[in-house]
Amino acid sequence: MRRGGRLYESATRRGFTSYFLTFPTGGARLELMSLPGLAGRADVPAVGYAHLAVSVGSESAVEALTAQMRADGIRVRSEPRQTGDGYFEAVVEDPDGNSVEITA
């Protein structure tokens, strides 16, 4: 049985909403996101897939891993920061250009 969280509406990205589903085994969560007007645009993430997120446990771990990845030549898309929905995260790019969130 999954648990649903509250609907999040971004204060900075007009129309963006998301909803987390939490699964009972292992703490896995799935975020369902919606942003009107994405279809057919080449400058935005693909419709149907946005990114993968990995929790590393603490803000200091997010900062340290981001710094290490940058030193290793990995592109940092978004520096460590507190997000509007309450997460501390950074975003890096995998070798195929996909976004990977590193969260606390």
C-alpha positions as CSV (number, residue, x, y, z in Angstrom):
1,M,0.0,0.0,0.0
2,R,1.4,3.4,-0.9
3,R,0.9,6.7,0.9
4,G,0.2,9.9,-0.9
5,G,1.6,13.3,0.2
6,R,0.1,16.7,-0.3
7,L,-0.1,18.4,-3.6
8,Y,2.9,20.8,-4.1
9,E,2.4,23.9,-6.2
10,S,5.6,25.9,-7.1
11,A,5.7,29.5,-6.3
12,T,8.4,30.2,-9.0
13,R,7.5,27.8,-11.9
14,R,4.0,28.8,-13.0
15,G,1.7,25.8,-13.4
16,F,4.2,23.3,-11.9
17,T,2.7,20.8,-9.5
18,S,3.9,17.6,-8.0
19,Y,2.7,14.8,-5.7
20,F,4.8,12.2,-3.9
21,L,3.8,8.6,-3.5
22,T,5.7,6.8,-0.7
23,F,6.0,3.1,-0.7
24,P,6.3,1.0,2.5
25,T,9.4,-1.0,1.6
26,G,12.8,0.7,1.8
27,G,11.5,4.3,1.8
28,A,11.2,4.5,-2.0
29,R,9.2,7.4,-3.3
30,L,7.8,8.4,-6.7
31,E,7.1,12.0,-7.6
32,L,4.4,12.6,-10.2
33,M,4.9,16.0,-11.8
34,S,2.9,18.2,-14.1
35,L,3.9,21.3,-16.1
36,P,1.5,22.4,-18.8
37,G,2.9,23.3,-22.2
38,L,5.9,20.8,-22.4
39,A,4.7,18.8,-25.3
40,G,6.6,19.5,-28.5
41,R,9.3,21.8,-26.9
42,A,12.9,20.8,-27.5
43,D,14.4,23.0,-24.8
44,V,12.8,21.2,-21.8
45,P,13.0,17.7,-20.3
46,A,11.3,14.9,-22.2
47,V,7.6,14.5,-21.5
48,G,7.2,11.4,-19.4
49,Y,10.6,11.5,-17.7
50,A,12.3,14.3,-15.9
51,H,15.1,13.0,-13.7
52,L,16.4,10.5,-11.1
53,A,16.9,11.5,-7.5
54,V,19.2,9.9,-4.9
55,S,19.1,10.7,-1.2
56,V,22.6,10.8,0.5
57,G,21.3,11.5,4.0
58,S,22.4,15.1,4.9
59,E,23.0,18.5,3.6
60,S,26.8,18.2,4.2
61,A,26.8,14.9,2.2
62,V,25.0,16.7,-0.7
63,E,27.6,19.5,-0.6
64,A,30.6,17.1,-0.4
65,L,29.3,14.8,-3.2
66,T,28.6,17.8,-5.4
67,A,32.1,19.2,-4.9
68,Q,33.7,15.8,-5.6
69,M,31.6,15.3,-8.8
70,R,32.6,18.8,-10.0
71,A,36.3,18.0,-9.3
72,D,35.8,14.8,-11.3
73,G,34.6,16.8,-14.3
74,I,30.9,16.1,-13.9
75,R,28.7,19.0,-14.9
76,V,26.8,20.6,-12.0
77,R,23.5,22.0,-13.3
78,S,22.2,23.4,-10.0
79,E,24.3,24.1,-6.9
80,P,23.3,22.8,-3.5
81,R,20.3,24.7,-2.3
82,Q,17.0,24.6,-0.4
83,T,14.1,24.1,-2.7
84,G,10.6,25.5,-2.5
85,D,9.2,22.0,-1.7
86,G,11.5,21.6,1.3
87,Y,14.4,19.6,0.0
88,F,18.1,20.4,0.1
89,E,19.5,19.3,-3.3
90,A,21.9,19.7,-6.1
91,V,21.5,18.6,-9.7
92,V,24.3,17.0,-11.8
93,E,24.3,15.6,-15.3
94,D,25.0,12.0,-16.0
95,P,27.2,11.0,-19.1
96,D,24.1,10.9,-21.3
97,G,23.0,14.4,-20.3
98,N,20.2,13.3,-17.9
99,S,19.6,15.2,-14.7
100,V,20.3,13.5,-11.4
101,E,19.2,15.1,-8.2
102,I,21.4,14.6,-5.1
103,T,19.1,15.2,-2.0
104,A,19.4,15.2,1.7
